[in-house]
Amino acid sequence: MQNNRKFIDVREPIEFMFGHVEGALNIPPAKLMAGAKELKDLPKDTQLILYCMSGSRSAAAMNILKQLGYTNLENGINKDQVKAKYFAKS
């Protein structure tokens, strides 16, 4: 189920270090603007769920990724909301 989606934590590395969604990539907006080599081999339609602390940086990151041609984007707002939506046990 999670094989075709990637979680992108767009907070700064120090914030990421203090806790993040399991398996998330840490790619702050400035790194996205520089091309984010971590994403270069991903198909443009890969589901990317972005999150930060409040949703503002992830919204900005979504705009950057749209400009780079990515089409399957979601603003997950913050790590707790992402965990609740994608990792909650039913």
PLY file of the C-alpha trace (Angstrom):
ply
format ascii 1.0
element vertex 90
property float x
property float y
property float z
element edge 89
property int vertex1
property int vertex2
end_header
0.00 0.00 0.00
2.79 2.44 0.79
5.11 1.23 -1.98
3.91 3.84 -4.46
4.01 6.81 -2.10
6.82 8.81 -0.59
6.69 10.96 2.50
8.66 14.19 2.25
9.48 16.08 5.45
10.27 19.63 4.32
11.44 20.85 7.72
15.08 21.69 8.35
17.44 18.78 9.18
17.61 19.68 12.88
13.80 19.49 13.11
13.81 16.18 11.22
16.39 14.79 13.63
14.00 15.26 16.56
11.29 13.10 15.00
9.74 12.29 11.65
7.44 9.89 9.85
9.02 6.47 9.39
10.70 6.27 5.98
10.32 9.98 5.23
12.88 11.81 3.13
14.10 15.12 4.53
14.09 17.66 1.71
13.65 21.32 2.79
12.19 23.77 0.22
15.61 25.29 -0.61
16.87 21.83 -1.53
13.76 21.23 -3.65
14.45 24.48 -5.52
17.98 23.23 -6.21
16.61 20.08 -7.84
16.48 17.55 -4.97
18.61 14.71 -6.28
16.65 12.35 -3.98
13.65 12.71 -6.31
15.37 12.65 -9.70
14.62 8.97 -10.40
11.01 9.08 -9.20
8.25 9.04 -11.81
6.47 12.42 -11.87
3.17 10.74 -10.91
4.53 9.14 -7.70
2.30 10.06 -4.76
4.26 12.54 -2.64
2.89 13.41 0.80
4.60 16.52 2.12
4.57 17.78 5.67
6.28 20.28 7.96
5.25 21.76 11.31
2.16 23.76 10.36
1.53 23.13 6.68
2.97 26.38 5.32
6.38 25.05 4.23
4.78 21.93 2.79
2.37 24.11 0.80
5.33 26.08 -0.58
7.11 22.80 -1.35
4.04 21.58 -3.24
4.22 24.64 -5.48
7.91 23.99 -6.17
7.23 20.34 -7.00
4.35 21.31 -9.31
6.76 23.57 -11.19
9.16 20.61 -11.45
6.39 18.54 -13.05
5.19 16.37 -10.17
1.47 15.71 -10.39
0.38 13.56 -7.42
0.96 15.81 -4.41
-0.69 16.07 -1.02
-0.11 18.50 1.84
-0.15 16.25 4.91
0.23 19.35 7.15
2.36 17.88 9.99
3.89 14.56 11.05
1.14 13.75 13.56
-1.59 14.16 10.95
0.39 12.08 8.44
0.93 9.33 11.02
-2.77 9.32 11.93
-3.89 9.12 8.29
-1.35 6.67 6.87
-0.04 4.66 9.80
-3.06 4.30 12.12
-3.97 0.70 12.80
-7.55 -0.13 11.88
0 1
1 2
2 3
3 4
4 5
5 6
6 7
7 8
8 9
9 10
10 11
11 12
12 13
13 14
14 15
15 16
16 17
17 18
18 19
19 20
20 21
21 22
22 23
23 24
24 25
25 26
26 27
27 28
28 29
29 30
30 31
31 32
32 33
33 34
34 35
35 36
36 37
37 38
38 39
39 40
40 41
41 42
42 43
43 44
44 45
45 46
46 47
47 48
48 49
49 50
50 51
51 52
52 53
53 54
54 55
55 56
56 57
57 58
58 59
59 60
60 61
61 62
62 63
63 64
64 65
65 66
66 67
67 68
68 69
69 70
70 71
71 72
72 73
73 74
74 75
75 76
76 77
77 78
78 79
79 80
80 81
81 82
82 83
83 84
84 85
85 86
86 87
87 88
88 89
